[in-house]
């Protein structure tokens, strides 16, 4: 049984294959409109989501399949005390593939040990978000046309941001990658990412709290929000939430072909005046998410 819990489970060749399928779906959607006929996708979201949940639902529907599930833990038997393990085994009786988001790190992995159908991790706490990373990789493939020799700036919440942890892990495999980590001291990239991924693979990186200092060097700027739900102390959240805001003036030194990305939702870390800039790719990024998830569903269901 093949699941997707961590982006590290996919080889570079598998990622390349998924991107090629996603591009083909974008070019010829009619070829795929009945690939998942009579198949059911279950969406188990124990934590709020808009883009990830809806893009998975749209992906399955456009493949000709159907969708069932819940969008909050309170509307499931979890509210009655049912374990994740039991929920997964029951839902596996009604579906062919399960997408799961959970606030606890490792919950989708535990679920995969008990599941009779493929499990896709749609985010587990501050740990991992592999399908967002696949979305990011498709965006980079379409907008930059390459994965190697890129300088990538990642700005905002690097401590709790599961999307950036997965992205760094994925991009560290490619030649000539450099990272610029831009964050306040309290939200720096975790040591285990720096030690196990960057230092181990001799990936060049710098850490700074100055958004504009390295702007002219960047090929990609990946913005993230400061996540209120990851803080135990609301005072710390209020103090840090507006630390970095990208606006037009801060882009004056940026490259003309800079790719500005954001996993969304944004709060105010990107000013709306940036939306009209041709370098803003975050809404295109959301669209790409549907196509890469269509490709992933096909792969895990072993549908050619």
C-alpha positions in Angstrom: 0.0 0.0 0.0 1.4 3.4 -1.0 0.7 6.5 1.1 2.0 10.0 1.0 2.9 11.1 4.6 6.2 12.9 4.0 7.6 14.5 0.8 10.8 12.5 1.4 8.9 9.4 0.5 8.8 10.6 -3.2 12.0 10.3 -5.3 13.0 13.0 -7.7 11.8 10.7 -10.5 8.4 10.3 -8.9 8.1 14.0 -8.4 9.1 14.6 -12.1 6.4 12.0 -13.2 3.7 13.7 -11.1 4.6 17.1 -12.5 4.5 15.7 -16.1 1.0 14.2 -15.5 -0.2 17.4 -13.9 1.0 19.4 -16.9 -0.8 16.9 -19.2 -4.0 17.3 -17.2 -3.7 21.1 -17.6 -3.3 20.7 -21.4 -5.9 18.0 -22.0 -8.4 17.8 -19.1 -10.9 15.9 -21.1 -8.6 12.8 -21.2 -8.9 12.5 -17.5 -12.6 13.3 -16.9 -13.6 9.7 -16.1 -10.3 8.2 -14.8 -11.8 7.9 -11.2 -15.3 7.0 -12.2 -16.9 5.0 -9.3 -14.0 5.9 -7.0 -14.6 7.8 -3.7 -12.3 10.2 -1.9 -12.8 10.8 1.8 -11.6 14.1 3.3 -11.0 13.9 7.0 -10.1 17.5 8.2 -9.7 17.7 11.9 -8.4 21.2 11.4 -9.7 24.1 9.3 -8.8 24.3 5.6 -10.0 26.1 2.5 -7.6 25.6 -0.4 -6.3 22.1 0.5 -9.7 20.6 1.1 -11.5 22.2 -1.8 -8.7 21.6 -4.2 -8.7 17.9 -3.3 -12.5 17.8 -3.7 -12.3 19.6 -7.1 -9.5 17.3 -8.2 -11.5 14.1 -7.5 -14.7 15.5 -9.0 -12.8 16.6 -12.2 -11.5 13.0 -12.4 -15.1 11.7 -12.4 -15.0 10.4 -8.8 -17.1 11.4 -5.8 -16.3 12.9 -2.4 -17.4 12.3 1.2 -16.0 13.4 4.6 -16.0 16.2 7.2 -14.4 19.6 7.5 -14.1 19.9 11.3 -13.4 17.5 14.1 -16.6 18.6 15.9 -18.8 17.1 13.2 -17.1 13.6 13.5 -17.2 10.9 16.1 -13.9 12.3 17.4 -16.1 14.6 19.4 -17.4 11.5 21.1 -13.9 10.2 21.9 -13.3 7.9 18.9 -9.6 7.4 18.2 -8.0 8.3 14.8 -7.2 4.7 14.3 -10.8 3.6 14.6 -12.0 6.5 12.4 -9.6 5.5 9.6 -10.5 1.9 9.7 -14.2 2.7 9.4 -13.8 5.4 6.7 -11.7 2.9 4.7 -14.8 0.8 4.4 -16.6 3.5 2.5 -13.8 5.1 0.4 -10.9 4.2 -2.0 -8.5 6.9 -0.8 -8.4 9.2 2.3 -7.0 12.8 2.6 -6.3 13.7 6.2 -5.4 16.9 8.1 -4.7 16.8 11.8 -3.3 19.2 14.4 -1.1 16.5 15.9 2.3 15.8 14.3 2.4 12.2 13.2 -1.3 11.5 13.2 -1.5 10.7 9.4 1.5 8.3 9.8 -0.4 6.5 12.6 -3.5 6.4 10.5 -1.5 4.9 7.6 -0.5 2.0 9.8 -4.2 1.0 10.2 -5.6 2.0 6.9 -6.8 -0.4 4.2 -6.7 2.4 1.6 -4.1 5.0 0.6 -3.6 7.9 3.1 -2.6 11.4 2.0 -1.2 13.8 4.6 -2.9 17.2 4.1 -0.9 18.7 7.0 0.0 17.5 10.5 0.5 20.2 13.0 3.7 22.2 12.4 5.4 19.1 10.9 4.7 18.4 7.2 2.5 19.3 4.3 3.7 17.2 1.3 0.8 18.1 -1.1 1.5 21.8 -0.6 5.1 21.1 -1.5 4.0 19.3 -4.6 1.9 22.4 -5.5 5.0 24.6 -4.8 7.1 22.3 -7.0 4.6 22.4 -9.9 4.5 26.2 -9.6 8.3 26.5 -9.7 8.4 24.1 -12.7 5.9 26.2 -14.6 7.1 29.6 -13.6 10.9 29.1 -13.4 11.3 26.1 -15.7 13.9 24.5 -13.5 14.7 23.2 -10.0 18.4 23.8 -9.9 20.6 26.8 -9.3 17.9 28.9 -7.6 18.2 31.3 -4.6 15.0 30.9 -2.5 14.0 33.4 0.1 11.6 32.1 2.7 10.0 34.8 4.9 7.8 34.8 8.0 7.0 31.9 10.3 9.8 29.4 9.7 9.5 27.7 13.1 5.9 26.4 12.9 5.4 26.6 9.1 4.9 23.0 7.9 4.8 24.2 4.3 8.4 25.6 4.5 9.8 22.6 6.3 8.5 20.4 3.5 9.7 22.8 0.7 13.2 23.0 2.1 13.4 19.2 2.4 12.3 18.8 -1.3 14.4 21.6 -2.8 17.6 20.5 -0.9 17.9 17.6 -3.4 18.7 19.8 -6.3 22.0 21.3 -7.4 23.0 24.9 -6.7 20.2 25.7 -4.3 20.7 28.5 -1.8 18.3 29.6 0.9 17.7 32.9 2.6 15.7 32.5 5.8 14.0 35.8 6.8 12.3 35.8 10.2 12.3 37.3 13.6 14.5 35.5 16.1 11.5 33.8 17.8 10.4 32.2 14.5 13.7 31.0 13.0 14.0 27.7 11.1 14.2 24.8 13.5 17.6 23.4 14.3 16.7 19.9 13.1 15.9 21.2 9.6 19.2 23.0 9.5 21.2 20.1 10.8 19.5 17.1 9.1 18.7 18.7 5.7 20.9 21.7 5.1 24.2 21.1 6.9 24.1 17.3 6.1 23.7 18.1 2.4 26.1 21.1 2.4 23.3 23.4 1.3 24.2 27.1 1.5 21.9 29.3 3.6 21.8 32.6 5.5 19.5 33.7 8.3 18.4 37.4 8.6 15.7 39.6 9.9 16.0 42.0 7.0 13.5 41.4 4.2 15.1 43.9 1.8 18.8 43.1 2.3 18.9 40.0 0.0 15.9 40.9 -2.2 18.0 41.5 -5.3 19.5 38.0 -5.0 16.3 36.0 -5.0 14.8 34.0 -7.8 11.9 32.9 -5.5 10.4 34.7 -2.5 8.1 32.4 -0.5 6.0 34.4 2.0 4.2 32.9 4.9 1.8 34.2 7.6 2.5 34.2 11.3 0.1 31.5 12.4 -2.0 32.4 15.4 -3.1 28.8 16.0 0.5 27.7 16.6 1.1 30.2 19.5 0.4 29.4 23.2 0.7 33.1 24.1 -1.5 35.6 22.3 0.8 38.5 23.3 3.7 36.9 21.4 1.4 36.5 18.3 0.3 40.1 18.4 3.9 41.3 18.8 5.2 39.2 15.8 2.3 39.1 13.3 3.2 42.3 11.4 6.9 41.8 11.6 7.3 41.5 7.8 5.0 42.9 5.2 5.8 42.7 1.5 4.8 45.8 -0.4 5.7 47.5 -3.7 8.5 49.6 -2.4 10.3 46.5 -1.0 10.2 44.9 -4.5 12.2 47.8 -6.1 15.5 45.9 -5.9 14.0 42.5 -6.9 14.7 40.7 -10.1 12.2 41.2 -13.0 11.5 37.5 -13.1 11.2 37.0 -9.3 8.5 34.5 -8.5 6.5 35.5 -5.4 4.8 32.6 -3.7 2.6 32.1 -0.7 0.8 28.9 0.5 -2.2 31.1 1.6 -4.2 32.1 3.5 -2.5 35.5 3.8 -3.4 37.9 6.5 -1.5 41.1 5.8 2.0 39.9 5.1 1.6 40.7 1.4 0.0 44.1 0.6 -2.8 43.8 -1.9 -1.0 46.3 -4.1 1.4 43.5 -4.9 -1.4 41.3 -6.4 -1.2 43.2 -9.7 2.5 42.8 -10.0 3.3 40.2 -12.8 5.8 38.5 -10.4 2.9 37.6 -8.0 2.3 33.9 -8.4 0.3 32.9 -5.3 -3.1 32.8 -6.9 -1.7 30.8 -9.9 -0.1 28.6 -7.2 -3.5 27.8 -5.7 -4.7 26.8 -9.2 -1.7 24.5 -9.8 -2.6 22.7 -6.5 -5.7 21.2 -8.1 -3.8 19.7 -11.0 -0.9 18.2 -8.9 -3.5 16.6 -6.5 -5.3 15.1 -9.5 -2.0 13.5 -10.6 -1.3 12.3 -7.0 -4.7 10.7 -6.7 -4.2 8.8 -10.0 -0.7 7.6 -8.8 -1.9 6.4 -5.4 -4.9 4.6 -7.0 -2.6 3.1 -9.6 -4.7 4.5 -12.5 -2.7 5.0 -15.7 
